[in-house]
């Protein structure tokens, strides 16, 4: 009888451990709900004469912090968002600020400055932040003037108009660049 009870108890413990292991595996395999992140995902897209433009990004908030020159250093490569690198996709060859960019999906980085920003289209779209960024993988870099927005924007926001104007708004910053049809 003792052996039977011992065997039954060990079997029950083994079964409980097995069930907990399966539950842990099931939990680990569930996809992350990115909408619950502090910087949730967003997308800006528009069909333009140049083709369809899509920007996928995460939206950090100001939360009372100094953004440019504080949270985001000036003069350094920034992922232009939060979490994974922001991506910029076009379904046709285009011109960005008059410079050629082939159809495709790119990581969208930037180098913020007081007077001017560098907008970077990098050939490696699937990156976490800018930690693995390599300049030799850039497809295109364009310079655009830095502007002060008419009103501050709490959460980073991209806008794409039907004419192909792309606007980044965050805190007091506004950055615009034009995407037009390739000739």
PyMOL commands that place a pseudoatom at each C-alpha (Angstrom):
pseudoatom trace, name=CA, resn=UNK, resi=1, chain=A, elem=C, hetatm=0, pos=[0.000, 0.000, 0.000]
pseudoatom trace, name=CA, resn=UNK, resi=2, chain=A, elem=C, hetatm=0, pos=[2.850, 2.390, 0.894]
pseudoatom trace, name=CA, resn=UNK, resi=3, chain=A, elem=C, hetatm=0, pos=[4.496, 1.799, -2.502]
pseudoatom trace, name=CA, resn=UNK, resi=4, chain=A, elem=C, hetatm=0, pos=[1.192, 2.347, -4.260]
pseudoatom trace, name=CA, resn=UNK, resi=5, chain=A, elem=C, hetatm=0, pos=[0.668, 5.691, -2.440]
pseudoatom trace, name=CA, resn=UNK, resi=6, chain=A, elem=C, hetatm=0, pos=[4.279, 6.743, -3.085]
pseudoatom trace, name=CA, resn=UNK, resi=7, chain=A, elem=C, hetatm=0, pos=[3.904, 5.827, -6.762]
pseudoatom trace, name=CA, resn=UNK, resi=8, chain=A, elem=C, hetatm=0, pos=[0.591, 7.728, -6.977]
pseudoatom trace, name=CA, resn=UNK, resi=9, chain=A, elem=C, hetatm=0, pos=[2.065, 10.810, -5.310]
pseudoatom trace, name=CA, resn=UNK, resi=10, chain=A, elem=C, hetatm=0, pos=[5.139, 10.792, -7.574]
pseudoatom trace, name=CA, resn=UNK, resi=11, chain=A, elem=C, hetatm=0, pos=[2.928, 10.309, -10.627]
pseudoatom trace, name=CA, resn=UNK, resi=12, chain=A, elem=C, hetatm=0, pos=[0.746, 13.256, -9.609]
pseudoatom trace, name=CA, resn=UNK, resi=13, chain=A, elem=C, hetatm=0, pos=[3.810, 15.463, -9.048]
pseudoatom trace, name=CA, resn=UNK, resi=14, chain=A, elem=C, hetatm=0, pos=[5.288, 14.433, -12.392]
pseudoatom trace, name=CA, resn=UNK, resi=15, chain=A, elem=C, hetatm=0, pos=[1.983, 15.157, -14.152]
pseudoatom trace, name=CA, resn=UNK, resi=16, chain=A, elem=C, hetatm=0, pos=[1.718, 18.581, -12.472]
pseudoatom trace, name=CA, resn=UNK, resi=17, chain=A, elem=C, hetatm=0, pos=[5.271, 19.476, -13.561]
pseudoatom trace, name=CA, resn=UNK, resi=18, chain=A, elem=C, hetatm=0, pos=[4.524, 18.305, -17.079]
pseudoatom trace, name=CA, resn=UNK, resi=19, chain=A, elem=C, hetatm=0, pos=[1.360, 20.410, -17.282]
pseudoatom trace, name=CA, resn=UNK, resi=20, chain=A, elem=C, hetatm=0, pos=[3.196, 23.487, -15.938]
pseudoatom trace, name=CA, resn=UNK, resi=21, chain=A, elem=C, hetatm=0, pos=[5.925, 22.988, -18.542]
pseudoatom trace, name=CA, resn=UNK, resi=22, chain=A, elem=C, hetatm=0, pos=[3.388, 22.807, -21.368]
pseudoatom trace, name=CA, resn=UNK, resi=23, chain=A, elem=C, hetatm=0, pos=[1.635, 25.910, -20.038]
pseudoatom trace, name=CA, resn=UNK, resi=24, chain=A, elem=C, hetatm=0, pos=[4.958, 27.780, -19.885]
pseudoatom trace, name=CA, resn=UNK, resi=25, chain=A, elem=C, hetatm=0, pos=[5.730, 26.768, -23.466]
pseudoatom trace, name=CA, resn=UNK, resi=26, chain=A, elem=C, hetatm=0, pos=[2.298, 27.871, -24.614]
pseudoatom trace, name=CA, resn=UNK, resi=27, chain=A, elem=C, hetatm=0, pos=[2.736, 31.232, -22.878]
pseudoatom trace, name=CA, resn=UNK, resi=28, chain=A, elem=C, hetatm=0, pos=[6.168, 31.722, -24.449]
pseudoatom trace, name=CA, resn=UNK, resi=29, chain=A, elem=C, hetatm=0, pos=[4.846, 31.064, -27.951]
pseudoatom trace, name=CA, resn=UNK, resi=30, chain=A, elem=C, hetatm=0, pos=[2.027, 33.649, -27.768]
pseudoatom trace, name=CA, resn=UNK, resi=31, chain=A, elem=C, hetatm=0, pos=[2.817, 36.681, -29.924]
pseudoatom trace, name=CA, resn=UNK, resi=32, chain=A, elem=C, hetatm=0, pos=[3.527, 39.865, -28.007]
pseudoatom trace, name=CA, resn=UNK, resi=33, chain=A, elem=C, hetatm=0, pos=[0.667, 42.364, -27.896]
pseudoatom trace, name=CA, resn=UNK, resi=34, chain=A, elem=C, hetatm=0, pos=[2.633, 45.403, -29.068]
pseudoatom trace, name=CA, resn=UNK, resi=35, chain=A, elem=C, hetatm=0, pos=[-0.337, 47.708, -28.452]
pseudoatom trace, name=CA, resn=UNK, resi=36, chain=A, elem=C, hetatm=0, pos=[0.337, 47.420, -24.705]
pseudoatom trace, name=CA, resn=UNK, resi=37, chain=A, elem=C, hetatm=0, pos=[3.885, 48.805, -24.984]
pseudoatom trace, name=CA, resn=UNK, resi=38, chain=A, elem=C, hetatm=0, pos=[4.630, 52.262, -23.524]
pseudoatom trace, name=CA, resn=UNK, resi=39, chain=A, elem=C, hetatm=0, pos=[5.404, 53.322, -27.127]
pseudoatom trace, name=CA, resn=UNK, resi=40, chain=A, elem=C, hetatm=0, pos=[2.631, 51.582, -29.099]
pseudoatom trace, name=CA, resn=UNK, resi=41, chain=A, elem=C, hetatm=0, pos=[2.881, 50.770, -32.807]
pseudoatom trace, name=CA, resn=UNK, resi=42, chain=A, elem=C, hetatm=0, pos=[1.351, 52.945, -35.503]
pseudoatom trace, name=CA, resn=UNK, resi=43, chain=A, elem=C, hetatm=0, pos=[1.362, 53.246, -39.276]
pseudoatom trace, name=CA, resn=UNK, resi=44, chain=A, elem=C, hetatm=0, pos=[1.001, 56.106, -41.714]
pseudoatom trace, name=CA, resn=UNK, resi=45, chain=A, elem=C, hetatm=0, pos=[0.158, 55.258, -45.296]
pseudoatom trace, name=CA, resn=UNK, resi=46, chain=A, elem=C, hetatm=0, pos=[-1.093, 56.954, -48.431]
pseudoatom trace, name=CA, resn=UNK, resi=47, chain=A, elem=C, hetatm=0, pos=[-1.537, 56.199, -52.109]
pseudoatom trace, name=CA, resn=UNK, resi=48, chain=A, elem=C, hetatm=0, pos=[0.294, 58.962, -53.921]
pseudoatom trace, name=CA, resn=UNK, resi=49, chain=A, elem=C, hetatm=0, pos=[1.131, 59.685, -57.561]
pseudoatom trace, name=CA, resn=UNK, resi=50, chain=A, elem=C, hetatm=0, pos=[4.553, 58.191, -56.736]
pseudoatom trace, name=CA, resn=UNK, resi=51, chain=A, elem=C, hetatm=0, pos=[3.016, 54.951, -55.414]
pseudoatom trace, name=CA, resn=UNK, resi=52, chain=A, elem=C, hetatm=0, pos=[1.956, 53.692, -51.994]
pseudoatom trace, name=CA, resn=UNK, resi=53, chain=A, elem=C, hetatm=0, pos=[4.040, 54.984, -49.090]
pseudoatom trace, name=CA, resn=UNK, resi=54, chain=A, elem=C, hetatm=0, pos=[3.861, 53.202, -45.725]
pseudoatom trace, name=CA, resn=UNK, resi=55, chain=A, elem=C, hetatm=0, pos=[5.670, 54.085, -42.520]
pseudoatom trace, name=CA, resn=UNK, resi=56, chain=A, elem=C, hetatm=0, pos=[5.507, 51.604, -39.614]
pseudoatom trace, name=CA, resn=UNK, resi=57, chain=A, elem=C, hetatm=0, pos=[6.785, 52.958, -36.316]
pseudoatom trace, name=CA, resn=UNK, resi=58, chain=A, elem=C, hetatm=0, pos=[6.387, 53.023, -32.541]
pseudoatom trace, name=CA, resn=UNK, resi=59, chain=A, elem=C, hetatm=0, pos=[5.078, 56.181, -30.856]
pseudoatom trace, name=CA, resn=UNK, resi=60, chain=A, elem=C, hetatm=0, pos=[7.107, 57.378, -27.863]
pseudoatom trace, name=CA, resn=UNK, resi=61, chain=A, elem=C, hetatm=0, pos=[5.612, 60.167, -25.747]
pseudoatom trace, name=CA, resn=UNK, resi=62, chain=A, elem=C, hetatm=0, pos=[7.194, 63.366, -24.458]
pseudoatom trace, name=CA, resn=UNK, resi=63, chain=A, elem=C, hetatm=0, pos=[6.002, 62.780, -20.854]
pseudoatom trace, name=CA, resn=UNK, resi=64, chain=A, elem=C, hetatm=0, pos=[7.467, 66.120, -19.733]
pseudoatom trace, name=CA, resn=UNK, resi=65, chain=A, elem=C, hetatm=0, pos=[10.982, 65.227, -20.917]
pseudoatom trace, name=CA, resn=UNK, resi=66, chain=A, elem=C, hetatm=0, pos=[13.344, 67.266, -23.057]
pseudoatom trace, name=CA, resn=UNK, resi=67, chain=A, elem=C, hetatm=0, pos=[13.195, 65.331, -26.333]
pseudoatom trace, name=CA, resn=UNK, resi=68, chain=A, elem=C, hetatm=0, pos=[15.671, 66.711, -28.879]
pseudoatom trace, name=CA, resn=UNK, resi=69, chain=A, elem=C, hetatm=0, pos=[19.005, 67.443, -27.279]
pseudoatom trace, name=CA, resn=UNK, resi=70, chain=A, elem=C, hetatm=0, pos=[17.933, 65.338, -24.271]
pseudoatom trace, name=CA, resn=UNK, resi=71, chain=A, elem=C, hetatm=0, pos=[16.191, 61.994, -24.768]
pseudoatom trace, name=CA, resn=UNK, resi=72, chain=A, elem=C, hetatm=0, pos=[17.242, 62.049, -28.453]
pseudoatom trace, name=CA, resn=UNK, resi=73, chain=A, elem=C, hetatm=0, pos=[20.791, 63.424, -28.809]
pseudoatom trace, name=CA, resn=UNK, resi=74, chain=A, elem=C, hetatm=0, pos=[21.409, 65.927, -31.583]
pseudoatom trace, name=CA, resn=UNK, resi=75, chain=A, elem=C, hetatm=0, pos=[23.955, 64.959, -34.244]
pseudoatom trace, name=CA, resn=UNK, resi=76, chain=A, elem=C, hetatm=0, pos=[23.596, 61.193, -33.668]
pseudoatom trace, name=CA, resn=UNK, resi=77, chain=A, elem=C, hetatm=0, pos=[21.762, 58.458, -35.562]
pseudoatom trace, name=CA, resn=UNK, resi=78, chain=A, elem=C, hetatm=0, pos=[18.279, 57.888, -34.106]
pseudoatom trace, name=CA, resn=UNK, resi=79, chain=A, elem=C, hetatm=0, pos=[15.840, 55.075, -34.933]
pseudoatom trace, name=CA, resn=UNK, resi=80, chain=A, elem=C, hetatm=0, pos=[13.189, 57.762, -35.582]
pseudoatom trace, name=CA, resn=UNK, resi=81, chain=A, elem=C, hetatm=0, pos=[10.738, 56.173, -33.178]
pseudoatom trace, name=CA, resn=UNK, resi=82, chain=A, elem=C, hetatm=0, pos=[10.949, 53.602, -30.401]
pseudoatom trace, name=CA, resn=UNK, resi=83, chain=A, elem=C, hetatm=0, pos=[11.433, 49.839, -30.135]
pseudoatom trace, name=CA, resn=UNK, resi=84, chain=A, elem=C, hetatm=0, pos=[12.155, 48.292, -33.555]
pseudoatom trace, name=CA, resn=UNK, resi=85, chain=A, elem=C, hetatm=0, pos=[13.559, 50.609, -36.207]
pseudoatom trace, name=CA, resn=UNK, resi=86, chain=A, elem=C, hetatm=0, pos=[10.904, 52.585, -38.051]
pseudoatom trace, name=CA, resn=UNK, resi=87, chain=A, elem=C, hetatm=0, pos=[10.340, 51.252, -41.569]
pseudoatom trace, name=CA, resn=UNK, resi=88, chain=A, elem=C, hetatm=0, pos=[9.580, 53.147, -44.768]
pseudoatom trace, name=CA, resn=UNK, resi=89, chain=A, elem=C, hetatm=0, pos=[8.113, 51.206, -47.702]
pseudoatom trace, name=CA, resn=UNK, resi=90, chain=A, elem=C, hetatm=0, pos=[7.403, 52.266, -51.273]
pseudoatom trace, name=CA, resn=UNK, resi=91, chain=A, elem=C, hetatm=0, pos=[5.967, 50.026, -53.970]
pseudoatom trace, name=CA, resn=UNK, resi=92, chain=A, elem=C, hetatm=0, pos=[7.542, 51.935, -56.876]
pseudoatom trace, name=CA, resn=UNK, resi=93, chain=A, elem=C, hetatm=0, pos=[10.841, 53.666, -57.558]
pseudoatom trace, name=CA, resn=UNK, resi=94, chain=A, elem=C, hetatm=0, pos=[10.567, 57.201, -56.165]
pseudoatom trace, name=CA, resn=UNK, resi=95, chain=A, elem=C, hetatm=0, pos=[12.461, 60.436, -55.647]
pseudoatom trace, name=CA, resn=UNK, resi=96, chain=A, elem=C, hetatm=0, pos=[12.953, 61.646, -52.077]
pseudoatom trace, name=CA, resn=UNK, resi=97, chain=A, elem=C, hetatm=0, pos=[13.809, 65.327, -52.034]
pseudoatom trace, name=CA, resn=UNK, resi=98, chain=A, elem=C, hetatm=0, pos=[14.696, 64.864, -55.711]
pseudoatom trace, name=CA, resn=UNK, resi=99, chain=A, elem=C, hetatm=0, pos=[17.055, 61.903, -55.108]
pseudoatom trace, name=CA, resn=UNK, resi=100, chain=A, elem=C, hetatm=0, pos=[16.371, 58.364, -56.365]
pseudoatom trace, name=CA, resn=UNK, resi=101, chain=A, elem=C, hetatm=0, pos=[15.193, 55.630, -53.992]
pseudoatom trace, name=CA, resn=UNK, resi=102, chain=A, elem=C, hetatm=0, pos=[14.307, 52.190, -55.455]
pseudoatom trace, name=CA, resn=UNK, resi=103, chain=A, elem=C, hetatm=0, pos=[11.041, 50.485, -54.520]
pseudoatom trace, name=CA, resn=UNK, resi=104, chain=A, elem=C, hetatm=0, pos=[11.389, 48.468, -51.326]
pseudoatom trace, name=CA, resn=UNK, resi=105, chain=A, elem=C, hetatm=0, pos=[11.314, 48.459, -47.541]
pseudoatom trace, name=CA, resn=UNK, resi=106, chain=A, elem=C, hetatm=0, pos=[13.912, 50.432, -45.588]
pseudoatom trace, name=CA, resn=UNK, resi=107, chain=A, elem=C, hetatm=0, pos=[14.769, 51.232, -41.981]
pseudoatom trace, name=CA, resn=UNK, resi=108, chain=A, elem=C, hetatm=0, pos=[14.124, 54.950, -41.526]
pseudoatom trace, name=CA, resn=UNK, resi=109, chain=A, elem=C, hetatm=0, pos=[16.777, 56.568, -39.385]
pseudoatom trace, name=CA, resn=UNK, resi=110, chain=A, elem=C, hetatm=0, pos=[17.528, 60.233, -38.856]
pseudoatom trace, name=CA, resn=UNK, resi=111, chain=A, elem=C, hetatm=0, pos=[20.155, 62.528, -37.445]
pseudoatom trace, name=CA, resn=UNK, resi=112, chain=A, elem=C, hetatm=0, pos=[18.337, 65.410, -35.753]
pseudoatom trace, name=CA, resn=UNK, resi=113, chain=A, elem=C, hetatm=0, pos=[19.946, 68.847, -35.662]
pseudoatom trace, name=CA, resn=UNK, resi=114, chain=A, elem=C, hetatm=0, pos=[18.996, 72.360, -34.616]
pseudoatom trace, name=CA, resn=UNK, resi=115, chain=A, elem=C, hetatm=0, pos=[18.979, 73.700, -38.179]
pseudoatom trace, name=CA, resn=UNK, resi=116, chain=A, elem=C, hetatm=0, pos=[18.876, 70.574, -40.341]
pseudoatom trace, name=CA, resn=UNK, resi=117, chain=A, elem=C, hetatm=0, pos=[18.012, 66.880, -40.157]
pseudoatom trace, name=CA, resn=UNK, resi=118, chain=A, elem=C, hetatm=0, pos=[19.508, 64.016, -42.130]
pseudoatom trace, name=CA, resn=UNK, resi=119, chain=A, elem=C, hetatm=0, pos=[16.877, 61.478, -43.178]
pseudoatom trace, name=CA, resn=UNK, resi=120, chain=A, elem=C, hetatm=0, pos=[18.389, 58.027, -43.763]
pseudoatom trace, name=CA, resn=UNK, resi=121, chain=A, elem=C, hetatm=0, pos=[16.919, 55.111, -45.730]
pseudoatom trace, name=CA, resn=UNK, resi=122, chain=A, elem=C, hetatm=0, pos=[18.857, 51.996, -44.694]
pseudoatom trace, name=CA, resn=UNK, resi=123, chain=A, elem=C, hetatm=0, pos=[18.720, 48.700, -46.624]
pseudoatom trace, name=CA, resn=UNK, resi=124, chain=A, elem=C, hetatm=0, pos=[18.305, 46.602, -43.436]
pseudoatom trace, name=CA, resn=UNK, resi=125, chain=A, elem=C, hetatm=0, pos=[14.684, 47.160, -42.374]
pseudoatom trace, name=CA, resn=UNK, resi=126, chain=A, elem=C, hetatm=0, pos=[14.442, 44.562, -39.599]
pseudoatom trace, name=CA, resn=UNK, resi=127, chain=A, elem=C, hetatm=0, pos=[16.566, 46.006, -36.800]
pseudoatom trace, name=CA, resn=UNK, resi=128, chain=A, elem=C, hetatm=0, pos=[15.995, 46.713, -33.119]
pseudoatom trace, name=CA, resn=UNK, resi=129, chain=A, elem=C, hetatm=0, pos=[16.607, 50.395, -32.610]
pseudoatom trace, name=CA, resn=UNK, resi=130, chain=A, elem=C, hetatm=0, pos=[19.791, 51.760, -34.135]
pseudoatom trace, name=CA, resn=UNK, resi=131, chain=A, elem=C, hetatm=0, pos=[22.130, 49.404, -32.280]
pseudoatom trace, name=CA, resn=UNK, resi=132, chain=A, elem=C, hetatm=0, pos=[23.089, 47.440, -35.402]
pseudoatom trace, name=CA, resn=UNK, resi=133, chain=A, elem=C, hetatm=0, pos=[22.922, 50.416, -37.773]
pseudoatom trace, name=CA, resn=UNK, resi=134, chain=A, elem=C, hetatm=0, pos=[25.706, 50.482, -40.372]
pseudoatom trace, name=CA, resn=UNK, resi=135, chain=A, elem=C, hetatm=0, pos=[26.162, 53.520, -42.596]
pseudoatom trace, name=CA, resn=UNK, resi=136, chain=A, elem=C, hetatm=0, pos=[27.524, 51.378, -45.446]
pseudoatom trace, name=CA, resn=UNK, resi=137, chain=A, elem=C, hetatm=0, pos=[24.005, 49.871, -45.720]
pseudoatom trace, name=CA, resn=UNK, resi=138, chain=A, elem=C, hetatm=0, pos=[22.378, 53.246, -46.437]
pseudoatom trace, name=CA, resn=UNK, resi=139, chain=A, elem=C, hetatm=0, pos=[20.429, 53.397, -49.699]
pseudoatom trace, name=CA, resn=UNK, resi=140, chain=A, elem=C, hetatm=0, pos=[19.919, 57.164, -49.453]
pseudoatom trace, name=CA, resn=UNK, resi=141, chain=A, elem=C, hetatm=0, pos=[20.529, 60.156, -47.205]
pseudoatom trace, name=CA, resn=UNK, resi=142, chain=A, elem=C, hetatm=0, pos=[18.784, 63.499, -47.666]
pseudoatom trace, name=CA, resn=UNK, resi=143, chain=A, elem=C, hetatm=0, pos=[19.077, 66.784, -45.793]
pseudoatom trace, name=CA, resn=UNK, resi=144, chain=A, elem=C, hetatm=0, pos=[15.927, 68.644, -44.749]
pseudoatom trace, name=CA, resn=UNK, resi=145, chain=A, elem=C, hetatm=0, pos=[15.447, 71.821, -42.723]
pseudoatom trace, name=CA, resn=UNK, resi=146, chain=A, elem=C, hetatm=0, pos=[14.455, 71.580, -39.074]
pseudoatom trace, name=CA, resn=UNK, resi=147, chain=A, elem=C, hetatm=0, pos=[11.238, 73.422, -38.253]
pseudoatom trace, name=CA, resn=UNK, resi=148, chain=A, elem=C, hetatm=0, pos=[9.308, 74.321, -35.140]
pseudoatom trace, name=CA, resn=UNK, resi=149, chain=A, elem=C, hetatm=0, pos=[5.791, 72.877, -35.186]
pseudoatom trace, name=CA, resn=UNK, resi=150, chain=A, elem=C, hetatm=0, pos=[2.812, 75.216, -34.838]
pseudoatom trace, name=CA, resn=UNK, resi=151, chain=A, elem=C, hetatm=0, pos=[1.729, 73.235, -31.745]
pseudoatom trace, name=CA, resn=UNK, resi=152, chain=A, elem=C, hetatm=0, pos=[3.609, 70.617, -29.696]
pseudoatom trace, name=CA, resn=UNK, resi=153, chain=A, elem=C, hetatm=0, pos=[2.796, 66.928, -30.326]
pseudoatom trace, name=CA, resn=UNK, resi=154, chain=A, elem=C, hetatm=0, pos=[2.851, 64.612, -27.279]
pseudoatom trace, name=CA, resn=UNK, resi=155, chain=A, elem=C, hetatm=0, pos=[3.271, 61.309, -29.163]
pseudoatom trace, name=CA, resn=UNK, resi=156, chain=A, elem=C, hetatm=0, pos=[5.552, 60.909, -32.163]
pseudoatom trace, name=CA, resn=UNK, resi=157, chain=A, elem=C, hetatm=0, pos=[3.378, 61.127, -35.271]
pseudoatom trace, name=CA, resn=UNK, resi=158, chain=A, elem=C, hetatm=0, pos=[4.068, 60.536, -38.960]
pseudoatom trace, name=CA, resn=UNK, resi=159, chain=A, elem=C, hetatm=0, pos=[1.721, 61.889, -41.606]
pseudoatom trace, name=CA, resn=UNK, resi=160, chain=A, elem=C, hetatm=0, pos=[1.761, 61.002, -45.306]
pseudoatom trace, name=CA, resn=UNK, resi=161, chain=A, elem=C, hetatm=0, pos=[-0.364, 63.106, -47.639]
pseudoatom trace, name=CA, resn=UNK, resi=162, chain=A, elem=C, hetatm=0, pos=[-1.820, 62.022, -50.963]
pseudoatom trace, name=CA, resn=UNK, resi=163, chain=A, elem=C, hetatm=0, pos=[0.610, 64.424, -52.651]
pseudoatom trace, name=CA, resn=UNK, resi=164, chain=A, elem=C, hetatm=0, pos=[3.580, 62.523, -51.133]
pseudoatom trace, name=CA, resn=UNK, resi=165, chain=A, elem=C, hetatm=0, pos=[4.581, 64.930, -48.382]
pseudoatom trace, name=CA, resn=UNK, resi=166, chain=A, elem=C, hetatm=0, pos=[5.880, 63.068, -45.312]
pseudoatom trace, name=CA, resn=UNK, resi=167, chain=A, elem=C, hetatm=0, pos=[5.807, 64.910, -41.993]
pseudoatom trace, name=CA, resn=UNK, resi=168, chain=A, elem=C, hetatm=0, pos=[7.299, 63.885, -38.642]
pseudoatom trace, name=CA, resn=UNK, resi=169, chain=A, elem=C, hetatm=0, pos=[5.867, 65.678, -35.608]
pseudoatom trace, name=CA, resn=UNK, resi=170, chain=A, elem=C, hetatm=0, pos=[7.075, 65.245, -32.047]
pseudoatom trace, name=CA, resn=UNK, resi=171, chain=A, elem=C, hetatm=0, pos=[7.309, 67.661, -29.183]
pseudoatom trace, name=CA, resn=UNK, resi=172, chain=A, elem=C, hetatm=0, pos=[8.053, 71.011, -30.851]
pseudoatom trace, name=CA, resn=UNK, resi=173, chain=A, elem=C, hetatm=0, pos=[9.787, 69.526, -33.907]
pseudoatom trace, name=CA, resn=UNK, resi=174, chain=A, elem=C, hetatm=0, pos=[8.432, 69.247, -37.425]
pseudoatom trace, name=CA, resn=UNK, resi=175, chain=A, elem=C, hetatm=0, pos=[10.365, 67.613, -40.244]
pseudoatom trace, name=CA, resn=UNK, resi=176, chain=A, elem=C, hetatm=0, pos=[9.016, 67.382, -43.799]
pseudoatom trace, name=CA, resn=UNK, resi=177, chain=A, elem=C, hetatm=0, pos=[10.282, 65.619, -46.890]
pseudoatom trace, name=CA, resn=UNK, resi=178, chain=A, elem=C, hetatm=0, pos=[8.793, 65.125, -50.343]
pseudoatom trace, name=CA, resn=UNK, resi=179, chain=A, elem=C, hetatm=0, pos=[8.340, 61.784, -52.096]
pseudoatom trace, name=CA, resn=UNK, resi=180, chain=A, elem=C, hetatm=0, pos=[7.598, 62.139, -55.813]
pseudoatom trace, name=CA, resn=UNK, resi=181, chain=A, elem=C, hetatm=0, pos=[7.373, 59.820, -58.799]
pseudoatom trace, name=CA, resn=UNK, resi=182, chain=A, elem=C, hetatm=0, pos=[10.657, 58.736, -60.367]
pseudoatom trace, name=CA, resn=UNK, resi=183, chain=A, elem=C, hetatm=0, pos=[11.144, 59.948, -63.916]
for i in range(1, 183): cmd.bond("trace and resi %d" % i, "trace and resi %d" % (i + 1))
show_as sticks, trace
zoom trace
